[in-house]
Amino acid sequence: MIITAVAGYLLGAIPGWLDRKSLLVSVLCWSVLAVALLLILVMVGRRFVRWARMHAALTDRRIVIVYGRKKQGWDIPLLTIVDVVCDSGVLSQRFDTGSLVIRTNFAHLPAVIPDVPHIGQVREAVLAARAQAWSDYQRAWSMPSPTGDVWAAS
């Protein structure tokens, strides 16, 4: 928005600063349009490349989110997930996409998976996997010891 505002201001101001019929005004106006278009394309392209290089996987124990080749990202155990929220704008809702925001009890900032298709179904799958993980965890601790010994936590 800032790029379009500055470009619009310059396109309106340049003819006022110089003689409207000069070749310099035309060249400057076309240059402003070209630079604004180039900046917008770079910003959109950068976001697309970031999205294309991100990989996410949901297993029965964790969610793994990897950004790019450096293998930086999130490794979130399902038992630590506190909340899963769909964040999508009006246009994103129309196309059933959005960002999945996962809040955990060990990190201050949430993990964000941008531009997820079928966002509602993915959210329900994460919540179902979390519920199954909690069920497995509770069942493992409620089972008696096979030897009859008492388990102690330290």
C-alpha positions as CSV (number, residue, x, y, z in Angstrom):
1,M,0.0,0.0,0.0
2,I,2.9,2.4,0.7
3,I,4.4,1.7,-2.7
4,T,1.1,2.5,-4.5
5,A,0.6,5.6,-2.4
6,V,4.1,7.0,-3.1
7,A,3.8,6.1,-6.8
8,G,0.4,7.8,-7.0
9,Y,1.8,10.9,-5.3
10,L,4.8,11.1,-7.6
11,L,2.6,10.5,-10.7
12,G,0.5,13.5,-9.6
13,A,3.3,15.7,-8.5
14,I,5.8,15.3,-11.3
15,P,3.7,17.1,-14.0
16,G,3.2,19.9,-11.5
17,W,6.9,20.3,-10.9
18,L,8.0,20.2,-14.5
19,D,6.5,21.3,-17.9
20,R,3.7,18.9,-18.7
21,K,4.6,18.6,-22.3
22,S,8.3,17.7,-21.9
23,L,9.7,14.4,-22.6
24,L,11.3,14.3,-19.1
25,V,7.8,14.2,-17.5
26,S,6.8,11.1,-19.6
27,V,10.1,9.3,-18.9
28,L,9.8,10.0,-15.1
29,C,6.2,8.9,-14.9
30,W,6.9,5.7,-16.8
31,S,10.0,5.1,-14.6
32,V,7.9,5.6,-11.4
33,L,5.4,3.1,-12.7
34,A,8.1,0.6,-13.6
35,V,9.9,0.8,-10.3
36,A,6.6,0.5,-8.4
37,L,5.6,-2.6,-10.4
38,L,9.0,-4.1,-9.9
39,L,8.9,-3.6,-6.1
40,I,5.4,-5.1,-5.9
41,L,6.5,-8.1,-8.0
42,V,9.6,-8.6,-5.8
43,M,7.5,-8.5,-2.6
44,V,4.9,-11.0,-4.0
45,G,7.6,-13.2,-5.4
46,R,9.5,-13.3,-2.1
47,R,6.4,-14.4,-0.3
48,F,5.7,-17.1,-2.9
49,V,9.2,-18.4,-2.7
50,R,9.0,-18.6,1.1
51,W,5.7,-20.4,0.9
52,A,6.9,-22.8,-1.8
53,R,10.0,-23.7,0.3
54,M,8.0,-24.4,3.5
55,H,7.0,-28.0,4.3
56,A,4.7,-29.2,7.1
57,A,3.9,-32.7,8.2
58,L,1.4,-34.0,10.8
59,T,2.3,-37.3,12.5
60,D,0.6,-39.1,15.3
61,R,3.0,-37.5,17.8
62,R,4.1,-34.1,16.4
63,I,3.8,-31.4,13.8
64,V,7.0,-30.6,11.9
65,I,7.3,-27.3,10.0
66,V,10.5,-26.8,8.0
67,Y,11.4,-23.5,6.2
68,G,13.8,-23.9,3.3
69,R,17.0,-25.9,3.0
70,K,18.5,-24.8,6.3
71,K,16.0,-27.1,8.1
72,Q,15.0,-24.2,10.4
73,G,11.5,-24.4,11.7
74,W,9.3,-25.9,14.4
75,D,9.0,-29.4,15.8
76,I,5.9,-29.3,17.9
77,P,4.8,-32.2,20.1
78,L,1.0,-32.6,19.9
79,L,0.8,-32.8,23.7
80,T,2.1,-29.2,24.0
81,I,-0.5,-27.6,21.7
82,V,-2.8,-25.2,23.6
83,D,-4.8,-23.7,20.7
84,V,-5.1,-23.9,16.9
85,V,-6.6,-20.9,15.2
86,C,-7.4,-20.2,11.5
87,D,-6.4,-16.7,10.5
88,S,-7.8,-15.7,7.1
89,G,-9.0,-12.6,5.5
90,V,-12.1,-12.1,3.4
91,L,-10.5,-13.1,0.1
92,S,-8.7,-16.1,1.8
93,Q,-12.0,-17.3,3.2
94,R,-13.5,-17.2,-0.3
95,F,-10.8,-19.6,-1.5
96,D,-10.8,-21.7,1.7
97,T,-7.2,-20.8,2.5
98,G,-5.5,-19.0,5.4
99,S,-2.8,-19.2,8.0
100,L,-2.8,-21.8,10.7
101,V,-1.7,-20.4,14.0
102,I,-0.5,-23.0,16.5
103,R,0.0,-21.8,20.1
104,T,1.9,-24.1,22.5
105,N,2.7,-24.0,26.2
106,F,6.5,-23.9,25.7
107,A,6.9,-21.0,23.2
108,H,6.1,-17.3,23.6
109,L,5.4,-16.8,19.9
110,P,2.9,-19.1,18.0
111,A,4.0,-21.2,15.0
112,V,2.4,-19.9,11.8
113,I,1.8,-22.0,8.7
114,P,0.9,-19.5,5.9
115,D,-1.4,-20.1,3.0
116,V,-2.8,-23.5,4.0
117,P,-5.4,-24.8,1.6
118,H,-8.6,-26.3,3.1
119,I,-7.8,-24.5,6.4
120,G,-10.8,-25.8,8.3
121,Q,-10.1,-29.4,7.5
122,V,-6.5,-29.0,8.5
123,R,-7.4,-27.4,11.8
124,E,-9.8,-30.2,12.6
125,A,-7.1,-32.8,11.7
126,V,-4.6,-31.2,14.0
127,L,-7.2,-31.0,16.8
128,A,-8.2,-34.7,16.3
129,A,-4.5,-35.7,16.3
130,R,-4.0,-33.8,19.5
131,A,-7.0,-35.4,21.1
132,Q,-5.8,-38.9,20.1
133,A,-2.3,-38.1,21.4
134,W,-3.8,-37.1,24.8
135,S,-5.9,-40.2,24.8
136,D,-2.9,-42.4,24.1
137,Y,-0.9,-40.6,26.8
138,Q,-3.6,-41.0,29.5
139,R,-4.1,-44.7,28.5
140,A,-0.3,-45.4,28.8
141,W,-0.2,-43.9,32.3
142,S,-3.4,-45.6,33.5
143,M,-2.3,-49.1,32.5
144,P,-1.0,-51.3,35.4
145,S,2.6,-52.5,35.3
146,P,3.1,-55.9,33.7
147,T,5.2,-57.0,36.6
148,G,2.9,-55.6,39.2
149,D,5.4,-53.1,40.4
150,V,4.4,-49.6,41.3
151,W,5.7,-46.9,38.9
152,A,7.1,-43.8,40.4
153,A,7.8,-40.5,38.7
154,S,10.9,-38.6,39.7
